[in-house]
């Protein structure tokens, strides 16, 4: 099985591919070689659900409901990047190992693989 590398942005994905799979074939959503598939996030792929996803009463702000701290936070796909998220999910199904090559900052460390 191939190793899936997820870069933060397309240009970083191309740079990684040039270093680890120089003969890889460039696709619109990813670059695929013999051992590696390199793809990328394009902005935030997943975000926190809006408060009304937890309870209808949060549709209208009420100071008495604050702070809103759910027992478990809900994650939702970003509508602008939903297609790339699907691509990553499909590529992950074909991969034996996943490497997070995204930003090592706080946001980049929150990638969860299941």
DOKETI-294063 format. One line per 10 residues: number of its first residue (from 1); their letters; for each residue x, y, z of C-alpha. Coordinates in steps of 0.2 Angstrom, whole numbers. Example, Ala and Ser with C-alpha at 12.3 -4.5 7.8 and 13.67 -1.06 7.14 Angstrom:
<recs>
1	AS	62/-22/39; 68/-5/36;
</recs>
This chain:
<recs>
1	XXXXXXXXXX	0/0/0; 5/18/-3; 9/31/10; -3/47/9; 5/63/13; -6/78/17; 1/95/15; -6/111/20; -7/119/3; -5/114/-15;
11	XXXXXXXXXX	12/122/-18; 19/113/-2; 12/97/-9; 21/100/-25; 37/104/-16; 35/88/-5; 32/77/-21; 47/84/-30; 58/79/-15; 50/61/-12;
21	XXXXXXXXXX	42/56/-28; 50/66/-42; 42/55/-56; 25/56/-49; 10/60/-60; 2/77/-56; -17/76/-54; -29/91/-50; -32/85/-32; -16/75/-29;
31	XXXXXXXXXX	1/69/-35; 3/50/-36; 19/40/-37; 25/23/-35; 26/24/-16; 17/40/-11; 1/50/-14; 3/68/-10; -12/79/-7; -17/95/2;
41	XXXXXXXXXX	-29/104/12; -35/120/4; -39/131/19; -49/123/34; -57/107/29; -67/105/45; -73/117/58; -83/118/73; -102/117/72; -112/133/75;
51	XXXXXXXXXX	-121/134/92; -138/130/85; -132/113/80; -132/108/98; -148/115/103; -162/125/93; -162/138/108; -145/144/102; -151/151/86; -155/167/95;
61	XXXXXXXXXX	-142/173/106; -146/175/124; -134/181/137; -141/169/150; -135/154/139; -117/159/139; -105/151/140; -109/138/127; -98/123/131; -104/107/124;
71	XXXXXXXXXX	-100/90/132; -93/85/115; -89/97/101; -96/93/84; -86/95/68; -93/99/51; -85/100/34; -82/117/27; -93/120/12; -80/129/2;
81	XXXXXXXXXX	-67/114/4; -79/99/5; -74/92/-11; -56/91/-6; -60/83/10; -69/69/0; -54/67/-10; -43/65/5; -55/53/12; -55/42/-4;
91	XXXXXXXXXX	-36/43/-5; -34/38/14; -44/22/10; -31/17/-3; -17/21/9; -8/10/22; 0/25/31; -5/43/33; 8/57/36; 2/74/42;
101	XXXXXXXXXX	13/87/33; 3/102/38; 7/116/49; 14/111/66; 5/125/75; -10/123/86; -22/121/71; -11/109/61; -9/97/76; -28/94/77;
111	XXXX	-29/82/63; -38/67/68; -38/51/58; -50/37/61;
</recs>
